[in-house]
């Protein structure tokens, strides 16, 4: 089943994170951090099948060495709470070969990240014989500072000072000049992330189309797509490992609840849609001054359909549908058209309540 997952986070010194450790883990290498004075050794890590560093044209060639690159990045960040790098985690597609996936990952990184001036460190992960990671995906660590023409790291922001009517700088109550911090790139912007996510979907879907595969991925939320479903939460390799060993996790339990709820919603909507179709066919009966009970109308309707059926197979199919609809109506206590409309509205409210509850849980995890 085609899968879309594309998350971007930051490697932050304030959170005690090391970009050297992050790079070593993703690449499955042994790297030394000059800032922390420690070695990060992940050479025994399995599942790393491809690594590569991409440089824009004006970047020094020495940055093709992973340790040199990320130690230089750390040196460029002086603040003790500095944001060091962007870290992207993107799902690959099981419908494609690993070679095809790697080609897509490389093409995406070059066209969307390196073309913007970023240095990108790519690592492709896939399952190994020992169990390894449970889902093929790739990581990209990218620089946050643009490069100057000479290859040195430039500023992330510049100051734009507030001026009075005479063009003089304005001071605040402490005597300091008032200014706004202006980003020197658009890499931080939500619109940029949206464009990257859309570009990845476009690359993958074009490959699906070329291979005559019917599946597609979409970067938009279910709500934006007009799909009344609750999205599952990303579990990650650690949760997958625990679940595969029979250890039930909070995220695993939530995803099981979401999948069950989505099946119920889908089933209800299918039955209601079918019921609406049947009501359309018996519109003449519904327009009479005294409308018979809904179940009686359906009995009459299916009896007529069976009279017009050309085969026993068609009659059996009609009988099965009739039984399903009658059971549904009785379970939902629907006896009139008004009851039906009330239940449809109730389902909509239940869906919105479920999605609001899930959003609250997700926000709680992120905070």
Beta strands, then each sheet from edge to edge (+ up, - down):
strand 1: 6-12
strand 2: 30-33
strand 3: 38-41
strand 4: 48-54
strand 5: 83-91
strand 6: 120-125
strand 7: 137-143
strand 8: 157-161
strand 9: 179-183
sheet 1: 1+ 5- 7+ 6- 4+
sheet 2: 2+ 3-
sheet 3: 8+ 9-
end
